[in-house]
Amino acid sequence: MTLDDVDQVMAIESLVYTQPWSARGYRHELTHNDLAHYQVLTVSQPPGPERLIGYIGYWLVLDESHISTVVIHPEWRGHGLGELLLLSALQEAIAQGAAVATLEVRRSNLVAQLLYQKYGFEVVGERPRYYHDNHEDALIMTLSPLDESVQAALRQNWESLRSRLQLVRLPGPASVE
Ligand SMILES: CC(C)(COP(=O)(O)OP(=O)(O)OC[C@H]1O[C@@H](n2cnc3c(N)ncnc32)[C@H](O)[C@@H]1OP(=O)(O)O)[C@@H](O)C(=O)NCCC(=O)NCCS
């Protein structure tokens, strides 16, 4: 993610969340937070411009990667793209030295929990009334250790997901970057 992406990120953020992060917050993350790492997923739909359809972020603190956000545009869900982003971020974090991945997820967000569980994340705790908007609890989910067996599984899933994405009929004449 670069500063040029922030407008498109904000368009999705506002669509998905009642209390979105601010553009200022994203710009600050990109320019002032050395621990923060953000990736975007774009599609090319010639002759139109490249379009941003998802993003993921994590903070790398010592050997712990804390996934701060992962979002796919509602029109593009259910094709394996959220999984692709999660895989990509985990692989980058491991390459940077992460030994643990952790995150918070709303208790009611079963879709996201299933995605994380698919990758071996387990619930290790909870933060009662963590979210300000509706005082919902957060579940803390962790994948640890990010050892060689996890890395091998990630590589294998990456290959099979890439092959699957070649076959999937994505919305419009698109190719995923
Ligand atoms: C969570 C999110 C990123 C998933 O993205 P996606 O591209 O739709 O998910 P994928 O197609 O990659 O699905 C990967 C896995 O997630 C789970 N999943 C995805 N959609 C699901 C659904 N509708 N019902 C149940 N499980 C679902 C499944 O485990 C799925 O694996 P499978 O295909 O083998 O069944 C997306 O729903 C989103 O942007 N949600 C809003 C933002 C959000 O809640 N982010 C997480 C904050 S913690």
The ligand as a Gaussian input file, in Angstrom:
#p B3LYP/6-31G(d) Opt

LIG

0 1
 C      -13.098000     -11.833000       6.144000
 C      -12.941000     -11.530000       4.650000
 C      -11.641000     -10.754000       4.436000
 C      -12.873000     -12.880000       3.887000
 O      -12.591000     -12.595000       2.524000
 P      -13.140000     -13.524000       1.315000
 O      -12.345000     -13.197000       0.119000
 O      -14.595000     -13.428000       1.203000
 O      -12.781000     -14.986000       1.885000
 P      -12.259000     -16.217000       1.008000
 O      -13.125000     -16.384000      -0.179000
 O      -10.799000     -16.088000       0.821000
 O      -12.566000     -17.433000       2.013000
 C      -11.537000     -18.015000       2.791000
 C      -12.169000     -18.790000       3.931000
 O      -12.912000     -17.907000       4.774000
 C      -14.105000     -18.573000       5.232000
 N      -15.268000     -17.958000       4.595000
 C      -15.272000     -17.005000       3.645000
 N      -16.548000     -16.643000       3.349000
 C      -17.343000     -17.416000       4.115000
 C      -18.761000     -17.511000       4.293000
 N      -19.607000     -16.732000       3.591000
 N      -19.251000     -18.391000       5.191000
 C      -18.421000     -19.158000       5.909000
 N      -17.053000     -19.116000       5.806000
 C      -16.536000     -18.249000       4.917000
 C      -13.954000     -20.016000       4.768000
 O      -13.206000     -20.702000       5.740000
 C      -13.144000     -19.849000       3.507000
 O      -12.455000     -21.001000       3.134000
 P      -13.125000     -22.060000       2.092000
 O      -13.263000     -21.300000       0.800000
 O      -12.157000     -23.169000       2.003000
 O      -14.457000     -22.423000       2.689000
 C      -14.163000     -10.741000       4.102000
 O      -15.346000     -11.422000       4.456000
 C      -14.250000      -9.304000       4.591000
 O      -13.683000      -8.377000       4.027000
 N      -15.021000      -9.088000       5.696000
 C      -15.209000      -7.736000       6.251000
 C      -13.991000      -7.267000       6.991000
 C      -13.638000      -8.208000       8.118000
 O      -14.512000      -8.692000       8.854000
 N      -12.336000      -8.452000       8.292000
 C      -11.818000      -9.278000       9.353000
 C      -11.631000      -8.427000      10.551000
 S      -10.933000      -9.375000      11.898000

